[in-house]
Amino acid sequence: MRVKERLGIMLLFLYAFCFISCNKDDDNVENIAVMSVSPELVWMRDPRVQVMECIIEGDNEKLYIAPDQIEGFEYNKGYDYKLKVKVTPLENPSTDGSTVRYELREIIFQHKAPFKIQLTYAVDAELKSIIEDDLRNTSSHLVGSGYVFNEELSTWTLVDADYTPLLSGMYQRENGPQAELPASYKLLPPNEQIVTHVKWTFIFLSGSEQMIRQYDAIITQIAGSSFSRLWFYEDLTEYYKTKYPDAGVKGVVRVQRLSYNNR
């Protein structure tokens, strides 16, 4: 009996030790969040400050965090980030009103953020469907693709949704006063205030042949913010009048709306 009693006491002691150890380990488990960080800062109305827009992976919850609020992380505008962050609720909120402490654990990735392309078009023609079918079938842009420009804004790369390069080249920008925009652009006007417009010429190599694409780059002001947006307009009216002379073409315009994350 005495041997059994001693064995029982030892097992009870061992169980209690494990239980305490497990509780201690549970207290040390870090509350880790994986979050995506926007490549541009957004304005908060009250108070009027600029903050990072962060999306928590899994539940898509949005958080608005000051650029210096994640300890150990240095934010650079124009980059897409995915971070692993320790989140700790504060028992005594700080003087700036923060109720949570954020600490960087890992930068999972950071990429120069592309200007995502939202491709649209408008057609004014008697046989409208013929032109629209041709526009859909000849699009060179994949869903989710975008442009990445270098810091000097002298070169560009077209990437797909996974940041895989598709095309690259240079571009030229014409300065000075510009001619009046074609009438076809009124079929699909920007839904923001136009600031100015300039000619952008994209140059790239296709095999041994140099390819040139020219756009009317319309710059608009995003409502309620200090940010601007690019729209690349193409007047394809004469092209489709020639290609489909019996379609009664009056106007055709194709537009690339460029923005970070399609904002």
ZIUR-V550218 format. One record per backbone hydrogen bond with DSSP energy under -1.0 kcal/mol. CO is the residue of the C=O (numbers start at 0). NH is the residue of the N-H. Records with the same first field share a line. If there is no record, write none. Layout:
BEGIN
CO: NH, NH
END
This chain:
BEGIN
0: 4
1: 5
2: 6
3: 7
4: 8
5: 9
6: 10
7: 11
8: 12
9: 13
10: 14
11: 15
12: 16
13: 17
14: 18
15: 19
16: 20
17: 21
18: 22
19: 23
20: 24
21: 25
22: 26
25: 28
29: 31
30: 86
32: 84
33: 56
34: 82
35: 54
36: 80
38: 77
41: 50
46: 48
48: 43
50: 41
51: 64
52: 37
53: 62
54: 35
55: 59
60: 55
62: 53
64: 51
65: 68
69: 72
70: 103
75: 78
77: 112
79: 110
80: 36
81: 107, 108
82: 34
83: 104, 105
84: 32
85: 102
87: 100
93: 96
97: 93
98: 89
100: 87
101: 70
102: 85
105: 83
108: 81
110: 79
114: 146
115: 258
117: 256
119: 254
121: 252
123: 249, 250
126: 130
127: 131
128: 132
129: 133
130: 134
131: 135
132: 136
133: 137
141: 144
144: 116
145: 158
146: 114
147: 156
149: 152
153: 170
154: 149
155: 168
156: 147
157: 165, 166
158: 145
159: 162
163: 159
166: 157
168: 155
169: 202
171: 200
181: 184
182: 185
183: 186
184: 187
192: 220
195: 218
197: 216
198: 173
199: 214
200: 171
201: 212
202: 169
203: 210
205: 208
208: 205
210: 203
212: 201
214: 199
215: 232
216: 197
217: 230
218: 194, 195
219: 228
221: 224
226: 221
228: 219
229: 257
230: 217
231: 255
232: 215
233: 253
235: 239
236: 240
237: 241
238: 242
239: 243
243: 246
246: 126
250: 123
251: 235
252: 121
253: 233
254: 119
255: 231
256: 117
258: 115
259: 262
END
